[in-house]
Amino acid sequence: MATILSGNKLELMRKSGALLRQCMELLAKEVRPGVSTKTLERKADEFIASHRVKAAFRGYRGFPSSICSSRNEVVVHGIPREDSILEVGDIVGIDIGINYKGYFSDCARTFAVGEISEDAARLISVTRESLKRGIEMAKAGNHVQDISWAIQTFVESNGFNVVRAFVGHGIGSKIHEAPEIPNFGKPNEGRLLEDGMGLAIEPMVNAGTSDVEIMDDGWTVVTKDRRLSAHFEDTIIVNGEKAEIIT
């Protein structure tokens, strides 16, 4: 069942989102050739510790890290490693969640490492814009799949494909709550959206096939054809005609 947030709970969500946005902005400045994804995790851990909040991902269902770092063909859930060194031409998705006084926020961005190909830049641009279009549909009186439809139609009109095996989600006092928010669907279907609902909307977009595989570590999700993938995510609060983006 979806949580409806109000009063102090909303304020805690906003604070959680604001801190997570600061953390992501910090990491954005660290993305450059020669940096390991493990270094990015350490920077996130330093921020999280200094602000006395908790990493939402570490230990969640056994996940070993506080951030996900997903390079190139990795779609989501990449595990930071010392030997995973960013190189010119890479793209890297960083996904972070935090727990502030029992309320969660979740955010992802895909970054260019140095100069990247035109195709990679377009993939990032289309994925970012698809998130914006999905958020525009997150208003009271619409349905979950109005968000899904907006994302899917924009992505596919640009020659890319949305990942179907993983979805966005509700968020509040738990990192993952109802409803699930797929990045594909038909308008006017799914749960009715209400003011106060917390949603984590997260298009995952592949340059090639939508099909994915999970690697032997049990976490790392890669594109089946090993072409590039990009990921953007914001936590929002449904608030009348215009969603409030808290990350």
C-alpha positions as CSV (number, residue, x, y, z in Angstrom):
1,M,0.0,0.0,0.0
2,A,1.3,3.5,-0.9
3,T,2.2,5.8,1.9
4,I,0.6,9.3,1.9
5,L,2.9,11.8,3.5
6,S,1.9,14.9,5.3
7,G,3.1,17.4,8.0
8,N,6.4,16.5,9.7
9,K,6.9,13.4,7.5
10,L,7.0,15.6,4.4
11,E,9.5,17.9,6.0
12,L,11.7,14.9,6.9
13,M,11.5,13.7,3.3
14,R,12.4,17.1,2.0
15,K,15.5,17.2,4.3
16,S,16.5,13.7,3.2
17,G,16.2,14.8,-0.5
18,A,18.1,18.0,0.1
19,L,21.0,16.1,1.7
20,L,21.1,13.5,-1.1
21,R,21.2,16.2,-3.7
22,Q,24.2,17.7,-2.0
23,C,25.9,14.3,-1.9
24,M,25.3,13.8,-5.6
25,E,26.6,17.2,-6.5
26,L,29.8,16.4,-4.5
27,L,30.2,13.1,-6.4
28,A,29.6,14.8,-9.8
29,K,32.8,16.9,-9.2
30,E,34.8,13.7,-8.6
31,V,33.9,12.0,-11.8
32,R,37.0,12.1,-14.0
33,P,39.5,9.8,-15.8
34,G,41.7,7.9,-13.4
35,V,39.2,7.8,-10.5
36,S,38.1,4.4,-9.2
37,T,34.4,3.8,-8.5
38,K,35.5,2.7,-5.0
39,T,36.9,6.2,-4.5
40,L,33.5,7.6,-5.4
41,E,31.9,5.4,-2.8
42,R,34.4,6.6,-0.1
43,K,33.5,10.2,-0.9
44,A,29.8,9.4,-0.5
45,D,30.6,7.6,2.8
46,E,32.5,10.6,4.1
47,F,29.5,12.9,3.3
48,I,27.0,10.5,4.8
49,A,29.0,10.1,8.0
50,S,29.6,13.9,8.3
51,H,25.9,14.6,8.1
52,R,25.0,11.7,10.5
53,V,22.6,10.0,8.1
54,K,22.6,6.4,6.9
55,A,23.3,4.8,3.6
56,A,20.1,3.2,2.4
57,F,21.7,0.7,0.1
58,R,24.5,-0.9,2.2
59,G,23.2,-4.2,3.6
60,Y,19.8,-3.8,1.8
61,R,19.0,-7.4,0.8
62,G,22.7,-8.0,1.2
63,F,24.0,-5.3,-1.2
64,P,27.6,-4.7,-0.1
65,S,28.0,-1.0,-0.9
66,S,26.6,2.4,-0.1
67,I,26.3,3.5,-3.7
68,C,25.8,1.8,-7.1
69,S,28.3,2.7,-9.8
70,S,27.3,1.5,-13.2
71,R,29.8,2.0,-16.1
72,N,28.9,1.7,-19.8
73,E,26.9,-1.5,-20.4
74,V,26.1,-1.8,-16.7
75,V,22.4,-0.8,-16.3
76,V,22.1,-0.7,-12.5
77,H,23.5,-2.2,-9.3
78,G,27.1,-2.0,-10.2
79,I,29.3,-2.6,-7.2
80,P,32.2,0.0,-6.6
81,R,35.7,-1.5,-7.0
82,E,39.2,-0.3,-6.6
83,D,40.1,-1.8,-10.0
84,S,37.1,-0.2,-11.8
85,I,38.9,2.9,-13.1
86,L,37.0,5.6,-15.0
87,E,38.5,6.2,-18.5
88,V,37.9,8.9,-21.1
89,G,34.9,8.0,-23.1
90,D,33.1,6.1,-20.3
91,I,29.7,6.9,-19.0
92,V,29.0,6.1,-15.4
93,G,25.7,5.9,-13.5
94,I,25.7,6.7,-9.8
95,D,22.7,5.7,-7.7
96,I,22.5,6.7,-4.0
97,G,19.9,6.4,-1.3
98,I,19.9,7.9,2.2
99,N,17.9,7.4,5.3
100,Y,17.3,10.7,7.3
101,K,15.6,10.1,10.6
102,G,13.6,7.2,9.1
103,Y,12.7,8.8,5.8
104,F,14.3,7.9,2.5
105,S,15.4,9.5,-0.7
106,D,16.8,8.0,-3.8
107,C,18.6,9.6,-6.8
108,A,20.6,8.6,-9.8
109,R,22.6,10.4,-12.5
110,T,24.6,9.3,-15.4
111,F,27.8,11.3,-16.1
112,A,30.2,11.6,-19.0
113,V,33.9,10.8,-18.2
114,G,35.9,13.3,-20.3
115,E,34.9,13.5,-23.9
116,I,32.3,10.9,-24.9
117,S,30.9,9.8,-28.3
118,E,28.0,11.6,-29.8
119,D,25.8,8.5,-29.4
120,A,26.6,8.2,-25.7
121,A,25.9,11.9,-25.2
122,R,22.5,11.5,-26.9
123,L,21.7,8.5,-24.8
124,I,22.3,10.5,-21.6
125,S,20.4,13.5,-22.9
126,V,17.3,11.4,-23.9
127,T,17.3,9.5,-20.6
128,R,17.5,12.8,-18.6
129,E,14.7,14.3,-20.7
130,S,12.6,11.1,-20.3
131,L,12.8,11.5,-16.5
132,K,11.6,15.1,-16.8
133,R,8.7,14.0,-19.0
134,G,7.7,11.3,-16.5
135,I,7.8,13.7,-13.6
136,E,5.5,16.1,-15.5
137,M,2.8,13.4,-15.4
138,A,3.2,12.7,-11.7
139,K,0.2,14.8,-10.6
140,A,-2.9,14.1,-8.5
141,G,-5.6,12.5,-10.5
142,N,-3.3,10.9,-13.0
143,H,-2.3,7.2,-12.9
144,V,1.0,5.5,-12.4
145,Q,1.2,4.4,-16.0
146,D,0.7,7.9,-17.3
147,I,4.3,8.4,-16.0
148,S,5.3,5.1,-17.6
149,W,3.8,6.0,-21.0
150,A,5.4,9.4,-21.1
151,I,8.9,7.9,-20.5
152,Q,8.4,5.0,-22.9
153,T,7.1,7.0,-25.8
154,F,9.8,9.6,-25.6
155,V,12.6,7.1,-25.3
156,E,11.3,4.9,-28.2
157,S,10.7,7.9,-30.4
158,N,14.4,8.6,-30.1
159,G,15.5,5.1,-31.1
160,F,16.3,3.7,-27.7
161,N,14.7,1.2,-25.4
162,V,13.5,1.3,-21.8
163,V,14.5,-1.5,-19.5
164,R,11.5,-3.6,-18.5
165,A,13.0,-5.9,-15.9
166,F,13.5,-3.1,-13.3
167,V,11.1,-0.3,-12.2
168,G,10.7,2.8,-10.2
169,H,8.9,2.7,-6.9
170,G,7.1,4.4,-4.1
171,I,9.3,5.8,-1.3
172,G,8.8,7.2,2.2
173,S,9.5,5.4,5.5
174,K,11.0,2.5,3.4
175,I,13.3,2.7,0.5
176,H,11.0,0.6,-1.7
177,E,7.3,0.9,-1.3
178,A,4.2,0.5,-3.4
179,P,3.4,1.4,-6.2
180,E,5.8,0.0,-8.7
181,I,6.5,2.5,-11.5
182,P,7.5,0.8,-14.8
183,N,9.1,2.7,-17.5
184,F,6.6,1.4,-20.1
185,G,2.8,1.1,-20.0
186,K,-0.5,2.5,-21.2
187,P,-2.0,5.8,-20.2
188,N,-4.9,5.8,-17.6
189,E,-3.8,2.5,-16.1
190,G,-2.2,1.7,-12.7
191,R,-2.8,3.2,-9.3
192,L,-4.4,6.6,-9.0
193,L,-1.9,9.3,-7.9
194,E,-2.7,11.3,-4.8
195,D,-1.2,14.3,-3.1
196,G,1.5,13.4,-0.6
197,M,2.7,10.2,-2.4
198,G,6.4,9.8,-2.5
199,L,7.7,8.4,-5.8
200,A,11.2,7.4,-7.1
201,I,10.9,7.7,-10.8
202,E,13.9,6.2,-12.6
203,P,14.1,5.6,-16.4
204,M,16.8,3.1,-17.3
205,V,17.5,3.4,-21.0
206,N,19.5,1.1,-23.3
207,A,21.1,2.0,-26.6
208,G,20.2,-1.4,-28.0
209,T,17.9,-4.2,-26.8
210,S,15.9,-3.7,-23.6
211,D,17.0,-7.2,-22.5
212,V,19.4,-7.5,-19.5
213,E,21.4,-10.1,-17.6
214,I,22.6,-10.3,-14.0
215,M,26.2,-11.1,-13.6
216,D,27.7,-13.8,-11.3
217,D,28.0,-11.5,-8.3
218,G,24.2,-11.6,-8.2
219,W,23.8,-7.8,-8.4
220,T,25.4,-6.2,-11.5
221,V,22.8,-5.8,-14.3
222,V,24.2,-5.5,-17.8
223,T,22.6,-5.0,-21.2
224,K,22.3,-8.4,-23.0
225,D,24.0,-7.0,-26.1
226,R,26.6,-5.1,-24.1
227,R,25.7,-1.8,-25.5
228,L,25.5,1.4,-23.4
229,S,22.9,2.1,-20.8
230,A,22.0,5.3,-18.9
231,H,20.0,5.8,-15.7
232,F,18.4,8.9,-14.1
233,E,16.3,9.1,-11.0
234,D,14.6,11.6,-8.7
235,T,12.5,11.3,-5.6
236,I,9.4,13.4,-5.9
237,I,6.3,14.2,-3.9
238,V,2.9,14.3,-5.7
239,N,1.6,17.9,-5.1
240,G,-1.3,19.0,-7.1
241,E,-0.6,19.9,-10.7
242,K,3.2,20.0,-10.4
243,A,5.3,17.4,-8.6
244,E,7.8,18.6,-6.0
245,I,11.3,17.3,-6.8
246,I,13.1,16.8,-3.6
247,T,16.4,15.5,-5.0
